[in-house]
């Protein structure tokens, strides 16, 4: 079976440069598992900022798809203001050329964020499945959940506005991509997902779609370690992995930490993986809330490798996820896999990942008081927290079993190919 992936990341090809991998690791894990199926001939297409010839690495054929990124900073700024339609018009022929060269039996598009779904305009004789990662359309509705738009515009740096990465341009791009995403979902017959959230949104766009369950394989270090049970540091330690911008909830985190500092009768530290202290989102939250991260015992690790994250997490006391909207955040899944008790906002698909009071706690989105109070609850009842951590570990091991996931995906490919061959949609 010849399978072509369209991916937001270069997947396992990054290993040829021995790069320090801090993102996209779950797709590398899935790719490694699929390569064990010798009846699968896998090809991967991904967006590249420079021209590269197709190449083969570790048994996989890779097709870099050019989307130019100018070395000239002035030209790069103008490129950011190009309309999504003009970008799509440029890249679609290159995507179609990959399909022609690879001659797949099935096409698997990972995510709805990029231009890949446009191939549905021209490809009608090959089944196309889309795996839902995030969902831009509902994310757009929650984009300014944490801050009024005028506040973000007031406090973001002038430099970012000039560069074309300011909030107005970013939101406009988000909104345009959300419309394109709904087109993808409306056209796609085969959807692969893992939560009620990513089932319901495609169903709205396309009541005739066929939905297949497809879990994600976490990065290998998270299978090899386990939470040490808390109490390993003098300070009670909360950890949050956070990346991206406005809707990720840092302002809620900062407010919750400030409340803990003011009212809690125990010493704590809130460690952040992903952000630096110099991040603009930290700056905006501090200005908006009139609170200081350092005063609230918040410290920053920046981007970390999987190994570095594991070292931080296994020595923590609780994991806390504060985003205003998510599908199935890998950070929550990774914490559960290690066996940490989890506090997470009940938004998007997180309610499909854990049961409140069993594997962790689900809390109201954007409520710093409940967030802080739930952390106090964990600190006061560590035995219950350890039980929840064990439950989380068991549920995550079942959900993220690599062999099970790989076998299920290959079976899904076969079912889709058979259904497509028996249907009249070609």
C-alpha positions as CSV (number, residue, x, y, z in Angstrom):
1,X,0.0,0.0,0.0
2,X,1.5,3.4,-1.0
3,X,0.6,6.1,1.5
4,X,1.3,9.8,1.0
5,X,1.3,12.1,4.0
6,X,1.0,15.8,3.8
7,X,2.4,17.1,7.1
8,X,3.0,20.5,8.8
9,X,6.5,19.3,9.8
10,X,9.3,17.5,8.0
11,X,8.7,14.5,10.3
12,X,11.6,12.1,10.7
13,X,13.8,13.8,8.0
14,X,14.9,16.3,10.7
15,X,17.0,13.5,12.2
16,X,19.5,13.6,9.3
17,X,20.7,16.9,10.7
18,X,20.8,15.7,14.3
19,X,18.6,18.7,15.2
20,X,17.5,19.4,18.8
21,X,13.8,18.5,18.4
22,X,11.4,20.7,20.4
23,X,8.2,20.4,18.3
24,X,6.4,17.9,16.0
25,X,7.7,14.9,17.9
26,X,4.5,13.0,17.9
27,X,4.4,12.7,14.1
28,X,7.9,11.4,14.2
29,X,6.8,8.7,16.6
30,X,3.8,7.8,14.4
31,X,6.1,7.7,11.4
32,X,8.5,5.3,13.2
33,X,5.6,3.0,14.0
34,X,4.2,3.0,10.5
35,X,7.7,2.2,9.1
36,X,7.5,-1.2,11.0
37,X,4.7,-2.2,8.6
38,X,6.7,-3.4,5.7
39,X,3.6,-3.6,3.5
40,X,3.4,0.2,3.7
41,X,5.4,2.4,1.3
42,X,5.4,5.8,3.0
43,X,6.0,9.2,1.4
44,X,5.9,12.5,3.3
45,X,5.3,15.9,1.8
46,X,6.0,19.0,3.8
47,X,6.4,22.8,3.3
48,X,9.9,24.0,2.8
49,X,11.2,27.6,2.8
50,X,13.8,26.7,0.1
51,X,13.9,24.6,-3.0
52,X,15.0,21.0,-2.3
53,X,14.9,17.9,-4.5
54,X,12.9,14.9,-3.2
55,X,15.1,12.6,-1.2
56,X,14.9,9.3,0.7
57,X,15.9,8.9,4.3
58,X,15.5,5.9,6.6
59,X,13.1,4.1,4.2
60,X,10.8,7.1,3.6
61,X,10.5,9.2,0.5
62,X,10.3,13.0,1.3
63,X,8.9,15.7,-0.9
64,X,9.8,19.2,0.2
65,X,7.1,21.6,-1.2
66,X,8.5,25.1,-1.8
67,X,6.9,28.1,-0.2
68,X,9.5,30.8,-0.5
69,X,10.8,32.6,2.5
70,X,13.0,35.5,1.5
71,X,16.3,36.1,3.2
72,X,15.7,39.8,2.7
73,X,13.9,41.0,5.8
74,X,11.9,43.7,3.9
75,X,10.7,41.2,1.3
76,X,9.8,38.8,4.1
77,X,7.6,41.4,5.7
78,X,5.7,41.9,2.4
79,X,5.3,38.2,2.1
80,X,3.4,38.1,5.4
81,X,0.8,40.5,4.0
82,X,0.1,38.4,0.9
83,X,-3.4,37.1,0.8
84,X,-4.1,33.5,1.6
85,X,-5.6,33.0,-1.8
86,X,-2.5,34.1,-3.6
87,X,-0.3,31.8,-1.5
88,X,-2.6,28.9,-2.1
89,X,-2.7,29.6,-5.9
90,X,1.1,29.4,-5.9
91,X,1.4,26.2,-3.9
92,X,-1.4,24.1,-5.2
93,X,0.4,23.1,-8.5
94,X,3.4,22.0,-6.4
95,X,1.1,19.9,-4.1
96,X,-0.5,18.2,-7.1
97,X,2.9,17.5,-8.6
98,X,3.8,15.6,-5.5
99,X,0.7,13.4,-5.8
100,X,1.6,12.8,-9.5
101,X,5.1,11.8,-8.6
102,X,4.3,9.6,-5.6
103,X,1.2,7.8,-7.1
104,X,-0.3,6.9,-3.8
105,X,-3.1,4.5,-3.0
106,X,-4.3,6.9,-0.2
107,X,-3.5,10.4,0.8
108,X,-3.4,11.3,4.5
109,X,-3.4,15.0,5.4
110,X,-2.3,15.8,8.9
111,X,-4.1,18.9,10.0
112,X,-6.2,21.6,8.5
113,X,-3.9,24.5,9.0
114,X,-1.9,24.4,5.8
115,X,-2.8,24.5,2.1
116,X,-2.8,20.7,1.7
117,X,-6.6,20.3,1.7
118,X,-6.8,22.3,-1.6
119,X,-5.8,19.1,-3.5
120,X,-9.4,18.0,-3.1
121,X,-10.3,20.5,-5.9
122,X,-8.4,18.4,-8.4
123,X,-7.9,14.9,-6.9
124,X,-11.0,12.7,-7.3
125,X,-9.5,9.3,-8.1
126,X,-7.6,8.7,-4.8
127,X,-9.1,8.6,-1.3
128,X,-8.1,11.5,0.9
129,X,-8.3,11.4,4.7
130,X,-7.7,14.4,7.0
131,X,-6.5,14.0,10.5
132,X,-7.8,16.7,12.7
133,X,-5.1,18.4,14.9
134,X,-6.4,21.7,16.0
135,X,-9.5,23.3,14.6
136,X,-9.0,26.8,13.4
137,X,-12.7,27.8,13.0
138,X,-13.7,27.4,16.7
139,X,-10.3,28.6,17.8
140,X,-11.0,31.9,15.9
141,X,-14.1,32.4,18.0
142,X,-12.1,32.0,21.2
143,X,-9.0,34.0,19.9
144,X,-9.5,37.0,22.3
145,X,-10.9,35.0,25.2
146,X,-8.1,36.1,27.6
147,X,-7.8,39.8,26.5
148,X,-9.8,42.5,24.8
149,X,-8.3,43.0,21.3
150,X,-7.5,46.6,22.0
151,X,-5.4,45.6,25.0
152,X,-3.3,43.2,23.0
153,X,-2.8,45.8,20.3
154,X,-1.8,48.4,22.9
155,X,0.8,46.3,24.6
156,X,2.3,44.3,21.7
157,X,5.6,45.5,20.4
158,X,5.8,48.0,17.6
159,X,8.5,45.9,16.1
160,X,6.1,42.9,15.7
161,X,3.5,45.1,14.0
162,X,6.1,46.4,11.6
163,X,7.3,42.8,10.9
164,X,3.8,41.7,10.0
165,X,3.4,39.4,13.0
166,X,1.3,41.7,15.1
167,X,-2.1,40.5,16.4
168,X,-4.2,42.2,13.7
169,X,-2.4,40.5,10.9
170,X,-2.2,37.2,12.8
171,X,-5.9,37.2,13.6
172,X,-6.8,38.1,10.0
173,X,-4.7,35.1,8.8
174,X,-6.4,32.9,11.4
175,X,-9.8,34.0,10.3
176,X,-9.0,33.4,6.6
177,X,-7.6,30.0,7.4
178,X,-10.7,29.1,9.4
179,X,-12.9,29.7,6.3
180,X,-10.6,27.6,4.2
181,X,-10.7,24.8,6.9
182,X,-14.5,24.6,6.7
183,X,-14.2,24.2,3.0
184,X,-11.7,21.3,3.6
185,X,-14.1,19.6,6.0
186,X,-17.1,20.1,3.8
187,X,-15.3,18.4,0.9
188,X,-13.5,15.6,2.8
189,X,-15.4,12.3,3.2
190,X,-12.9,10.6,5.6
191,X,-12.0,12.3,8.9
192,X,-9.6,10.8,11.5
193,X,-9.9,12.2,15.0
194,X,-9.9,11.3,18.7
195,X,-12.3,13.6,20.7
196,X,-16.0,14.6,20.7
197,X,-14.8,18.1,19.7
198,X,-13.0,17.0,16.5
199,X,-16.0,14.7,15.7
200,X,-18.7,17.3,16.1
201,X,-17.1,20.2,14.1
202,X,-16.4,18.1,10.9
203,X,-19.9,16.6,11.3
204,X,-21.4,20.1,11.2
205,X,-19.5,20.9,8.0
206,X,-20.2,17.5,6.4
207,X,-23.0,15.3,7.8
208,X,-22.0,12.6,5.3
209,X,-18.4,12.3,6.4
210,X,-17.0,9.0,7.8
211,X,-15.2,9.3,11.1
212,X,-12.3,7.0,12.2
213,X,-10.7,7.0,15.5
214,X,-6.9,7.7,15.4
215,X,-5.0,8.3,18.5
216,X,-1.5,9.9,18.7
217,X,1.8,8.3,19.7
218,X,3.6,10.4,22.2
219,X,7.4,11.0,22.2
220,X,9.4,8.1,23.3
221,X,10.9,9.5,26.5
222,X,7.4,9.9,28.0
223,X,6.9,6.1,27.8
224,X,10.2,5.4,29.5
225,X,9.7,7.5,32.7
226,X,7.1,7.8,35.4
227,X,6.1,10.6,37.9
228,X,8.0,10.3,41.2
229,X,4.8,10.9,43.2
230,X,5.3,14.6,44.2
231,X,7.0,16.1,47.2
232,X,10.5,15.9,45.6
233,X,11.2,19.6,45.9
234,X,11.0,21.9,48.9
235,X,8.5,24.1,47.1
236,X,5.2,22.6,45.8
237,X,5.8,22.6,42.0
238,X,3.2,23.3,39.4
239,X,4.2,22.8,35.7
240,X,2.5,24.1,32.6
241,X,3.6,23.7,28.9
242,X,2.5,26.7,26.9
243,X,3.2,27.9,23.4
244,X,1.6,30.2,20.9
245,X,-0.3,33.3,21.7
246,X,-3.4,35.1,22.7
247,X,-5.8,32.1,23.5
248,X,-3.3,30.0,25.4
249,X,-4.3,31.4,28.7
250,X,-1.1,32.8,30.2
251,X,-3.1,35.7,31.8
252,X,-5.2,33.1,33.7
253,X,-2.0,31.3,34.9
254,X,-0.4,34.6,36.0
255,X,-3.6,35.7,37.9
256,X,-3.9,32.2,39.5
257,X,-0.2,32.3,40.6
258,X,-0.7,35.7,42.1
259,X,-3.7,34.5,44.0
260,X,-1.7,31.5,45.4
261,X,1.1,33.8,46.4
262,X,-1.4,36.0,48.3
263,X,-3.7,33.5,49.9
264,X,-2.1,30.0,50.0
265,X,-0.3,28.9,53.2
266,X,2.4,26.9,51.4
267,X,5.5,27.8,49.3
268,X,5.2,27.0,45.6
269,X,6.8,27.5,42.2
270,X,5.0,27.5,38.9
271,X,7.4,26.3,36.1
272,X,6.6,27.2,32.5
273,X,7.9,25.1,29.6
274,X,7.7,26.9,26.2
275,X,7.8,30.6,27.1
276,X,10.8,32.7,27.9
277,X,10.5,35.5,30.4
278,X,11.0,37.9,27.5
279,X,8.0,36.5,25.5
280,X,5.7,39.1,24.3
281,X,2.8,37.1,25.7
282,X,4.3,37.3,29.2
283,X,4.8,41.0,28.7
284,X,1.2,41.6,27.6
285,X,-0.3,39.6,30.4
286,X,1.8,41.4,33.0
287,X,0.7,44.8,31.6
288,X,-2.9,43.8,31.3
289,X,-3.1,42.2,34.8
290,X,-0.7,44.6,36.4
291,X,1.0,41.6,37.9
292,X,4.6,40.5,37.7
293,X,5.5,36.9,36.9
294,X,8.6,36.8,39.2
295,X,6.6,38.2,42.1
296,X,4.1,35.3,41.6
297,X,6.9,32.6,41.8
298,X,6.6,31.9,38.0
299,X,9.8,30.8,36.3
300,X,10.5,30.0,32.7
301,X,12.4,27.1,30.9
302,X,11.8,28.2,27.3
303,X,11.5,25.5,24.7
304,X,12.7,22.1,25.8
305,X,13.4,18.7,24.3
306,X,11.3,15.8,25.3
307,X,14.0,14.5,27.6
308,X,14.3,17.9,29.3
309,X,10.5,18.1,29.7
310,X,10.4,14.6,31.3
311,X,13.0,15.7,33.8
312,X,11.0,18.7,34.8
313,X,7.6,16.9,34.9
314,X,8.5,13.8,36.9
315,X,9.8,16.0,39.7
316,X,6.7,18.2,39.8
317,X,3.6,17.9,42.0
318,X,0.8,18.7,39.5
319,X,0.4,19.6,35.8
320,X,-1.9,22.5,35.0
321,X,-3.3,23.3,31.5
322,X,-4.9,26.8,31.1
323,X,-5.6,27.2,27.4
324,X,-8.9,28.7,26.4
325,X,-9.4,26.3,23.6
326,X,-7.7,23.0,22.5
327,X,-8.5,19.8,20.8
328,X,-6.3,17.1,22.4
329,X,-3.3,18.9,23.8
330,X,-0.3,16.6,23.7
331,X,1.1,18.4,26.8
332,X,-1.9,17.0,28.8
333,X,-1.5,13.5,27.3
334,X,2.2,13.5,28.0
335,X,1.6,14.5,31.6
336,X,-1.0,11.8,32.0
337,X,1.4,9.2,30.4
338,X,4.0,10.0,33.0
339,X,1.3,9.6,35.7
340,X,0.9,13.2,36.9
341,X,-2.4,14.4,38.3
342,X,-3.7,17.0,35.8
343,X,-5.7,20.2,36.2
344,X,-7.1,21.2,32.8
345,X,-9.6,23.7,31.5
346,X,-12.8,21.9,30.3
347,X,-12.7,23.3,26.8
348,X,-12.6,21.8,23.3
349,X,-11.5,18.2,23.4
350,X,-9.9,18.0,26.9
351,X,-13.1,16.5,28.3
352,X,-12.5,13.5,26.1
353,X,-9.0,13.0,27.6
354,X,-9.8,12.7,31.3
355,X,-12.7,12.4,33.7
356,X,-13.1,15.0,36.4
357,X,-12.1,13.7,39.8
358,X,-10.7,10.4,38.4
359,X,-7.6,11.2,36.3
360,X,-7.4,14.8,37.3
361,X,-9.6,17.9,37.6
362,X,-11.5,19.8,34.9
363,X,-12.0,23.5,35.6
364,X,-13.8,26.5,34.2
365,X,-11.9,28.2,31.3
366,X,-10.5,31.6,32.2
367,X,-11.2,31.3,36.0
368,X,-8.0,32.0,38.0
369,X,-9.8,31.6,41.3
370,X,-10.9,28.0,40.6
371,X,-7.6,27.2,39.0
372,X,-5.7,28.4,42.1
373,X,-8.2,26.7,44.5
374,X,-7.8,23.4,42.7
375,X,-4.1,23.6,43.1
376,X,-4.6,24.0,46.8
377,X,-6.9,21.0,46.8
378,X,-4.2,18.9,45.2
379,X,-1.6,20.2,47.7
380,X,-3.8,19.3,50.6
381,X,-4.8,15.9,49.4
382,X,-1.6,14.4,47.8
383,X,-2.8,10.8,48.4
384,X,-5.8,11.5,46.2
385,X,-3.6,13.2,43.7
386,X,-1.3,10.2,43.5
387,X,-4.4,7.9,42.9
388,X,-5.5,10.3,40.1
389,X,-2.0,10.1,38.7
390,X,-2.1,6.3,38.6
391,X,-5.5,6.5,36.9
392,X,-4.1,9.0,34.4
393,X,-1.1,6.8,33.7
394,X,-3.3,3.7,33.0
395,X,-5.7,5.6,30.8
396,X,-2.9,7.3,28.8
397,X,-1.0,4.0,28.3
398,X,-4.1,2.4,26.9
399,X,-4.9,5.4,24.7
400,X,-1.3,6.0,23.4
401,X,-0.1,2.4,22.9
402,X,2.2,2.7,19.9
403,X,1.6,-0.8,18.4
404,X,-2.2,-0.5,18.8
405,X,-2.2,2.9,17.2
406,X,0.0,1.9,14.3
407,X,-2.1,-1.2,13.6
408,X,-5.3,0.8,13.8
409,X,-4.1,3.4,11.4
410,X,-3.0,0.8,8.8
411,X,-6.4,-0.9,9.2
412,X,-8.1,2.5,8.7
413,X,-6.2,3.0,5.5
414,X,-7.4,-0.3,4.2
415,X,-11.0,0.4,5.2
416,X,-11.0,3.8,3.5
417,X,-9.5,2.4,0.3
418,X,-12.1,-0.3,0.3
419,X,-15.0,2.1,1.0
420,X,-13.7,4.5,-1.7
421,X,-13.5,1.7,-4.2
422,X,-17.1,0.7,-3.5
423,X,-18.5,4.2,-3.5
424,X,-19.7,6.5,-6.3
425,X,-17.8,9.6,-5.1
426,X,-14.9,9.2,-7.6
